[in-house]
């Protein structure tokens, strides 16, 4: 029995696409991602990976089709309800979006900034409760950097900053984590360690994990499902063991025009 099909959908796209003026960043796409699935989105730069993640977290809206997130149709959702949905989806952007001048605990506590009003957020950043500091310390302990709790973020290494961004995501108590090239700026050993950690947390907490990756070997080694994108189109959606090397070669073989038009979408 395949229990995956009995889980509820975290994300569902029905002929959903995204256009920017006359450019199609993502062609109409139909797919579903179940609760607790771990998926790597692979493909060359400009293939639509970031656009797909942004549709999942409703940072951008679909130009065509329908998107359902945690059972909610996004085209029918706005205001407070949309804010509530977004609070359950943690995003780790490629640039990590940390405030370098803040201390580690302050960056992590911003994970819930969307749930509090201005005054509440200000109090948390200046006078956090003991319980919140203890919870942040517990998260950092799990990530192996608990001694950095009060450190200024700018003093951290690249790998430590990535763990702070992950800690901020975990502080949200998310149902899903979207990670956009989170290991692009660190060496291979640290990259693999972080990917392993994200997968471990996903499995332990039943958190849906969707990560875009340029590193194909990491994707094949650690994710049971790969979605391959090229020019805004899904080229494959399969388990890595069901894909041959020609599929991956075709995905990354670019024409001269594609190389010159390279961009991030």
C-alpha positions in Angstrom: 0.0 0.0 0.0 1.3 3.4 -0.9 0.7 5.6 2.1 1.9 8.7 0.3 -1.5 8.9 -1.6 -3.4 8.9 1.7 -1.7 12.1 3.0 -3.3 15.5 2.4 -1.8 17.8 -0.2 0.5 20.5 1.0 0.7 22.1 -2.4 -1.4 21.5 -5.5 -1.1 23.1 -8.9 -3.8 22.8 -11.6 -2.6 24.2 -14.9 -0.9 27.0 -12.9 1.6 29.2 -14.6 3.3 32.5 -14.2 4.1 35.2 -16.8 6.1 38.4 -16.4 4.9 40.7 -19.2 5.6 38.7 -22.4 7.9 36.1 -20.7 6.6 32.8 -19.4 8.6 32.0 -16.2 6.5 28.9 -15.6 4.3 27.2 -18.1 0.9 25.9 -17.0 1.8 23.1 -14.6 -0.2 20.4 -12.8 1.3 18.6 -9.8 0.7 17.9 -6.2 3.0 17.6 -3.2 1.9 15.6 -0.2 2.4 16.3 3.5 5.8 15.2 4.6 7.2 14.7 1.1 10.9 15.7 0.4 11.4 17.0 -3.1 14.3 18.6 -4.9 13.6 20.9 -7.9 16.5 20.8 -10.3 17.3 22.6 -13.5 19.5 25.3 -15.0 19.4 28.9 -14.0 16.3 30.6 -15.4 14.3 27.4 -15.6 11.5 28.5 -13.2 12.7 27.0 -9.9 12.4 30.2 -7.9 9.1 31.1 -9.6 7.7 27.7 -8.6 8.7 28.2 -4.9 7.3 31.7 -5.0 3.9 30.4 -6.2 3.9 27.9 -3.3 4.4 30.5 -0.7 2.1 33.0 -2.5 4.9 35.6 -2.8 3.6 35.8 -6.4 0.2 34.9 -7.8 -0.5 32.5 -10.7 -1.2 34.2 -14.0 -3.2 31.1 -15.1 -4.7 28.1 -13.4 -5.3 27.3 -9.7 -3.0 26.8 -6.7 -4.1 25.2 -3.4 -1.9 25.5 -0.3 -2.8 23.5 2.8 -6.2 22.9 1.4 -6.9 26.6 0.6 -7.5 27.8 -2.9 -5.2 30.9 -3.1 -7.2 32.7 -5.8 -10.1 32.8 -3.2 -7.9 33.7 -0.2 -6.7 37.2 0.9 -6.1 39.3 3.9 -5.9 37.7 7.3 -6.6 34.2 5.9 -3.7 34.5 3.4 -1.4 35.8 6.2 -2.3 32.7 8.3 -1.5 30.3 5.4 1.9 32.1 4.8 2.7 31.7 8.5 2.7 27.9 8.1 5.1 28.0 5.1 8.7 28.8 6.0 11.0 30.0 3.3 14.8 30.0 3.2 15.8 32.3 0.4 19.1 32.0 -1.5 20.5 35.1 0.2 19.2 33.9 3.6 17.7 37.4 4.3 19.3 37.7 7.7 19.9 41.1 9.3 23.6 41.1 9.9 23.5 43.7 12.7 21.1 41.7 14.8 22.0 39.0 17.2 21.3 35.4 16.3 18.3 35.1 18.6 16.8 38.3 17.1 17.1 36.9 13.6 15.4 33.7 14.7 12.6 35.4 16.5 11.6 37.2 13.3 10.3 33.9 12.0 7.0 34.8 13.6 7.1 38.5 12.6 4.1 38.0 10.4 1.9 36.8 13.3 2.4 39.8 15.5 1.6 43.5 15.3 4.2 46.2 15.2 4.3 46.7 18.9 4.4 42.9 19.6 7.3 42.5 17.2 9.2 45.4 18.8 8.8 44.0 22.3 10.0 40.6 21.1 13.1 42.1 19.5 14.0 44.1 22.6 12.5 42.3 25.6 11.9 38.7 24.6 10.3 36.5 27.2 12.4 33.8 28.9 10.4 31.1 27.3 11.1 32.4 23.9 14.8 32.6 24.5 14.8 29.1 25.9 12.9 27.8 22.8 15.4 29.5 20.5 18.3 28.0 22.5 16.7 24.6 22.1 16.4 25.1 18.3 20.0 26.2 18.1 21.1 23.2 20.2 19.4 20.9 17.7 21.3 22.7 14.9 24.6 22.5 16.7 25.3 26.2 17.3 23.6 26.9 20.6 26.7 28.8 21.8 26.0 31.5 19.1 22.7 32.5 20.7 23.8 36.0 21.6 26.4 36.4 18.9 26.1 39.2 16.3 25.1 37.6 13.1 27.7 39.3 11.0 30.4 37.5 13.0 29.2 34.1 11.9 30.6 31.9 9.1 28.6 31.1 6.0 27.6 27.7 7.3 26.5 29.1 10.7 24.4 31.7 9.0 22.6 29.0 7.0 21.8 27.3 10.3 20.4 30.5 11.7 18.2 30.8 8.6 17.0 27.2 9.2 16.5 28.0 12.9 14.3 31.0 11.9 12.3 28.6 9.7 11.8 26.1 12.5 10.8 28.8 15.0 7.7 29.3 12.8 6.5 25.7 13.5 5.9 25.3 9.8 4.0 22.6 7.9 6.4 23.2 5.0 9.9 24.5 4.3 10.8 26.0 1.0 14.5 26.3 0.5 15.8 28.2 -2.6 19.4 27.1 -3.3 20.3 27.2 0.4 23.8 25.7 -0.1 25.1 27.6 -3.1 27.6 29.6 -1.0 29.3 26.9 1.0 31.8 24.2 0.3 30.6 20.7 -0.7 31.0 19.1 2.8 29.0 21.8 4.5 26.4 21.7 1.7 25.9 18.0 2.1 25.7 18.4 5.9 23.0 21.0 5.7 21.0 19.0 3.1 21.1 16.0 5.4 20.0 18.1 8.4 17.0 19.5 6.5 16.0 16.0 5.4 16.3 14.7 8.9 14.2 17.4 10.4 11.6 17.0 7.6 11.3 13.3 8.4 11.2 13.7 12.2 8.7 16.5 12.2 6.6 15.4 9.1 7.4 18.7 7.5 7.1 19.0 3.7 10.4 20.0 2.3 10.9 21.5 -1.2 14.4 22.6 -2.1 15.8 24.0 -5.4 19.3 22.8 -6.1 21.9 23.2 -8.7 23.9 20.4 -7.2 22.5 17.4 -9.0 24.5 14.8 -7.0 23.1 16.1 -3.7 19.6 16.0 -5.1 19.9 12.4 -6.3 21.5 11.3 -3.1 19.1 12.8 -0.6 15.7 13.3 -2.1 13.2 10.5 -3.1 11.5 12.7 -5.7 13.0 15.1 -8.2 11.2 17.6 -10.4 13.2 18.8 -13.4 12.5 22.2 -14.9 13.8 23.7 -18.1 12.5 26.9 -19.7 9.5 27.0 -17.4 8.4 23.4 -18.2 8.4 20.3 -16.1 10.7 17.8 -18.0 10.4 15.1 -15.4 8.8 14.3 -12.0 10.2 11.1 -10.7 12.3 9.1 -8.3 16.0 9.5 -9.0 16.5 5.8 -9.5 13.9 5.9 -12.3 15.8 8.5 -14.3 18.8 7.7 -16.5 21.8 10.0 -17.1 20.5 11.1 -20.5 17.6 12.8 -18.8 19.9 14.8 -16.6 22.2 15.6 -19.5 19.2 16.8 -21.6 18.1 19.0 -18.7 21.4 20.9 -18.4 22.5 21.0 -22.0 22.0 24.6 -23.1 22.1 26.3 -26.5 24.3 29.3 -27.0 21.2 31.5 -26.9 20.0 30.0 -23.7 23.4 30.7 -22.1 23.4 34.3 -23.2 19.8 34.7 -21.9 20.6 33.1 -18.6 18.7 34.5 -15.6 17.0 33.5 -12.4 13.3 32.7 -12.6 
